[in-house]
Amino acid sequence: MKQQQGLAARLASIEGHVKAIKRMVDDDAYCIDVLKQTYAVERALKRFEAELLRVIWRVACPRGFATAEGTRSSRSSATCSSSLSASRE
């Protein structure tokens, strides 16, 4: 639940930035300022994606890849590890 709240807060922040960008465009703001804001939104989305992948890795991978003996296979561990590595890029 705490993880969902954190993700929701990130999305709310991104939404606020996007609305501000729309206002800037409507007000004919200086294009460099608009580009700075779009870059900030892009970075915020990357951070959201990384956090979402970390949540998936911590929660879904151990449950979803459990074998019949109750342990994760080496292939599933590699899949989860590669997902986590991708989230750090």
Residue, then its C-alpha position, 0 to 999 in steps of 0.5 A: m500500500k505504501q508503495q502504491q501511495g509513493l507511485a501515486a504521489r510521483l504521478a500526481s507531481i508529473e501531472g502537475h508539471v504537465k499542466a504547468i507546461k500546458r499553461m506555459v504554452d498557452d501563455d506563449a512562454y519562452c521556449i527554453d523554459v518550456l523545454k526545461q520543464t519537459y525535460a523535468v517531466e521526462r526525468a520524473l517519468k524515468r524515476f517513476e518507471a524505475e520505482l515501478l520496476r523495483v516494486i514489481w521486482r520486490v513483490a511480483c518476482p518472488r511470488g510469480f517465479a516460485t517453483a514447485e519446491g518453493t524456491r526461485s529458479s536461476r532463470s527467474s532470478a536472472t529475469c528479475s535481476s535484469s529487470l532491476s538492472a534496466s530500472r537503474e538505467 
